[in-house]
Amino acid sequence: MTLRPTADRSASDPSQREGRVEALWVKRVRRGPMDPVDAIVLEEGLGIRGNADLGGWRQVTVIEAEALEALAERLGTEVPPILRRANVLVRGVALADCRGKRLHLGRCQIEMRGETVPCSRMDEAVPGLRAAMKEGWAGGAFGRVVVDGEVRVGDPARLEDA
């Protein structure tokens, strides 16, 4: 899946608080590839079943489709979501400043803990991407699973105060 620059983003306004899960990925080994999947199982206090990074502070990483589309438009090139190495791609959920809020994915909930800071690998793929991602949390956010269960592509997604 690649997000290309778009001229009209009005139909997918990132200020909306209701949305959906667009894509899911699991990283089965550290520094390994991100495998696209149709569903993931979130485990409370641990993260994604089968993911290399179980437990810890950053159990699930999330990126916003509209933010990636804006980056592609700004940089004039495609920005594949898999490049960010996040676990969940949402549409219609504004992640900027979501620290302390709850992200609902289907019946699951993630307590959002902070911004995912982009690393130098972003510039290796697309020159200028790292700096561009630092604005408005465009690099995504991370959190801790507080209500577990299965999340599927197409599930509803919404952000609300904790």
Secondary structure, 3 states (H helix, E strand, C coil): CCECCCCCCHHHCCCCCEEEEEEEEEECCCCCCEEEECEEEEECCCEECCCCCCCCCCCEEEEEHHHHHHHHHHHCCCECHHHHCCCEEEECCCCCCCCCEEEEECCEEEEEEEECCCCCHHHHHCCCHHHHHCHHHCCCEEEEEEECEEEECCCEEEEEEC
